[in-house]
Amino acid sequence: MSLDTLLEHRRIWARKPVLAAVYRPWFERLLAGLAPGARVLEVGAGPGFLVAHARAARPDLRYVATDVVAVPGADVAADALRLPFRDGSLDAVLLLDVVHHLARPWDFFAEAARCLRRGGELRAVEPWITPLSYPIYRFFHQEDCSLRVDPRAPFGAGDKQPFDGDQALPWKLARTAGAADWKACGLQPPVVVRLNGFAYLASLGFRERSLLPPVLAAPLQALDRALQPLASLCALRASLRWTRA
């Protein structure tokens, strides 16, 4: 993906309102339970969809959005490995589709923990590997999806472009890291909730066409929730939540 693609996603989002309906439950999960006036940082704001929702739904939050490059949705261009915030100054750090782009995930986790107050939370919604999602991500998505991805150096030693990603990375991190690994970063192990995504599949994501009429978005999302007991087989996403130790 390039910056041009990111800007094209903004144009598709504006022309395809069903996408906002599909993403809304993920946005709401990231914002759920944040205290009034909480100091919140979004890392990897990208096209700006989450920050726009957050500022409309929770104007009380002290919300700052960053990205590694200057993009329309970000307040500040900042490296996720060198965040411009004081130790313990944040209540929450939010990420939407960011972890699977990180070239040095463990360095980021340590940096996020540094910025969080004790008991603060790092929250993410990311692609997740299941029997249903793997072939979709592996063969029908523009980003890589390798079950053998190395969580310590997912993109090797070469140059990595900001928008390169491996959609198996969050799953591999949660699957292979132990409590001692997370403790070394200053975090407790993540709480993982798998999320079905049949509504997202029917919307065809950021393609021009959609198989999901807006009127059917809510019923299909209700189906996503009803099939939650099967999420280990068919989830496309997961919510991950770490607490500052």
C-alpha positions in Angstrom: 0.0 0.0 0.0 1.2 3.5 -0.8 0.1 7.0 0.4 -1.9 7.3 -2.8 -3.8 4.1 -1.9 -4.5 5.5 1.6 -5.9 8.6 0.0 -8.0 6.5 -2.3 -9.4 4.7 0.7 -10.6 8.1 2.0 -12.4 8.7 -1.3 -14.0 5.2 -1.2 -15.1 5.7 2.4 -16.8 8.9 1.5 -18.6 7.3 -1.4 -19.5 4.0 0.4 -21.3 4.7 3.6 -21.8 1.0 4.4 -18.1 0.9 5.4 -18.7 3.3 8.3 -21.5 1.0 9.5 -19.2 -2.1 9.2 -16.3 -0.4 11.1 -18.5 1.2 13.8 -18.5 -1.8 16.2 -14.7 -2.0 16.1 -14.4 1.8 16.7 -16.8 1.5 19.7 -14.9 -1.4 21.1 -11.7 0.7 21.1 -13.4 3.6 22.9 -15.6 1.6 25.3 -15.3 2.4 28.9 -12.7 5.3 28.6 -13.2 7.7 31.4 -14.5 11.2 30.7 -11.6 13.5 29.8 -9.2 10.5 29.3 -5.9 11.3 27.7 -5.9 9.2 24.6 -3.3 8.6 21.8 -4.1 7.0 18.5 -1.0 5.6 16.8 -1.2 5.0 13.1 -4.2 7.2 12.3 -3.8 6.5 8.6 -6.9 7.7 6.7 -8.4 9.2 9.8 -11.6 7.1 10.2 -11.2 6.3 13.9 -10.2 9.8 15.0 -13.2 11.2 13.2 -15.5 8.8 14.9 -13.9 9.3 18.3 -14.2 13.1 18.1 -17.8 12.9 17.1 -18.8 10.2 19.6 -16.5 11.2 22.6 -15.8 14.9 22.3 -14.8 14.9 26.0 -11.7 12.9 25.4 -8.3 14.6 25.1 -7.5 12.8 21.9 -4.4 13.1 19.8 -3.8 11.1 16.6 -0.3 10.4 15.2 1.1 8.7 12.1 4.6 8.0 10.9 3.9 10.1 7.8 1.9 13.3 7.4 -1.6 12.2 6.5 -4.9 14.0 6.6 -6.2 12.1 9.6 -3.3 12.7 12.0 -2.6 15.7 14.3 1.1 14.9 14.5 3.7 13.0 12.4 5.6 10.9 14.8 7.6 7.7 14.9 5.7 5.1 17.0 9.1 4.0 18.5 9.8 7.6 19.8 6.5 9.0 20.9 6.5 12.7 21.9 4.8 12.2 25.3 6.1 12.2 28.8 6.3 9.0 30.9 3.0 8.0 32.4 1.1 10.8 30.6 -1.6 8.8 28.8 -4.6 6.9 29.9 -5.0 4.8 26.7 -3.2 4.1 23.4 -5.4 3.0 20.5 -4.4 1.2 17.3 -6.6 0.1 14.4 -4.9 -2.1 11.9 -1.4 -0.9 13.0 0.3 -3.8 14.9 0.6 -5.8 11.7 2.6 -2.9 10.1 5.2 -2.6 12.9 8.8 -3.4 11.9 9.9 -3.6 15.6 6.8 -4.6 17.5 8.6 -5.1 20.9 10.2 -1.7 20.8 6.8 -0.2 20.2 5.2 -2.1 23.0 7.9 -0.8 25.4 7.5 2.7 24.1 3.7 2.6 24.5 4.0 1.2 28.0 6.4 4.1 28.9 3.8 6.6 27.9 0.9 4.9 29.7 0.1 5.6 33.4 0.0 2.6 35.6 -3.2 0.7 34.9 -3.6 2.5 31.5 -4.5 0.4 28.5 -3.1 -0.3 25.0 -6.0 -1.4 22.8 -5.9 -2.7 19.3 -8.2 -4.2 16.6 -6.2 -6.2 14.2 -6.6 -9.0 11.5 -6.7 -12.4 13.1 -5.9 -15.9 11.8 -8.6 -18.5 11.7 -9.4 -21.3 9.2 -11.7 -18.9 7.4 -9.6 -15.8 7.5 -6.2 -17.3 6.5 -7.0 -18.1 2.9 -8.8 -14.7 2.5 -5.8 -12.8 3.8 -3.3 -15.0 2.1 -4.7 -15.0 -1.4 -7.1 -12.1 -1.7 -5.5 -9.2 0.1 -2.7 -6.9 -1.0 -0.7 -7.3 2.2 1.4 -10.4 3.1 0.1 -13.1 5.5 2.7 -15.6 6.5 2.2 -18.0 9.4 6.0 -18.1 9.7 6.4 -14.4 10.3 9.1 -13.6 12.9 7.5 -11.4 15.6 10.9 -10.0 16.5 11.8 -8.9 13.0 8.7 -9.4 10.8 10.1 -7.6 7.8 13.7 -8.7 8.0 16.7 -6.4 8.0 15.9 -4.6 4.8 14.1 -1.3 4.3 10.4 -1.4 5.2 7.9 1.0 3.6 5.5 2.6 6.1 2.5 0.8 4.6 4.0 -2.7 4.3 2.2 -5.2 6.6 1.9 -8.9 7.5 -1.6 -9.7 8.7 -0.5 -12.8 10.6 1.8 -10.8 12.9 -0.7 -9.9 15.7 -1.8 -13.6 15.9 1.8 -14.8 15.9 2.7 -12.3 18.7 -0.2 -13.4 20.9 0.4 -17.0 20.2 4.2 -17.1 20.9 4.9 -14.5 23.5 4.8 -15.4 27.2 4.1 -13.4 30.3 7.8 -12.7 30.8 8.1 -11.2 27.3 5.2 -8.8 28.0 6.5 -8.0 31.5 9.8 -7.0 30.0 7.9 -4.4 28.0 5.9 -3.2 31.1 2.7 -4.8 30.0 0.4 -7.6 31.2 -0.3 -10.3 28.6 -3.1 -9.3 26.2 -6.8 -10.2 26.6 -7.8 -11.4 23.1 -11.4 -11.4 21.9 -12.0 -12.8 18.4 -14.4 -10.8 16.2 -16.4 -12.2 13.3 -16.5 -10.1 10.2 -19.2 -11.4 7.8 -20.5 -7.9 7.4 -17.1 -6.7 6.4 -16.7 -9.6 3.9 -20.0 -8.7 2.3 -19.0 -5.1 2.0 -16.0 -6.1 0.0 -13.9 -3.7 2.1 -12.2 -0.9 0.2 -13.3 -2.0 -3.3 -15.6 0.1 -5.3 -18.4 -2.4 -5.2 -20.3 -3.9 -2.3 -22.5 -7.0 -1.8 -24.0 -5.4 1.4 -26.8 -2.9 1.0 -26.7 -0.5 3.9 -30.1 -1.7 5.2 -28.6 -5.2 5.8 -25.5 -4.0 7.6 -27.2 -4.2 11.1 -28.7 -7.7 10.5 -25.4 -9.1 9.3 -23.6 -7.6 12.3 -26.2 -9.3 14.5 -25.3 -12.5 12.8 -21.6 -11.8 13.6 -22.5 -11.5 17.3 -24.8 -14.6 17.2 -22.0 -16.7 15.8 -19.5 -15.5 18.4 -19.2 -19.1 19.8 -17.7 -20.1 16.4 -15.3 -17.1 16.3 -12.2 -19.4 16.8 -13.1 -20.9 13.4 -14.4 -17.9 11.4 -13.2 -14.6 13.0 -11.5 -12.1 10.7 -10.4 -9.7 13.4 -9.5 -9.6 17.1 -9.6 -7.1 19.8 -6.4 -7.1 21.9 -6.1 -5.2 25.2 -2.9 -4.9 27.3 -2.7 -3.2 30.7 0.3 -1.2 31.9 1.8 -3.3 34.7 
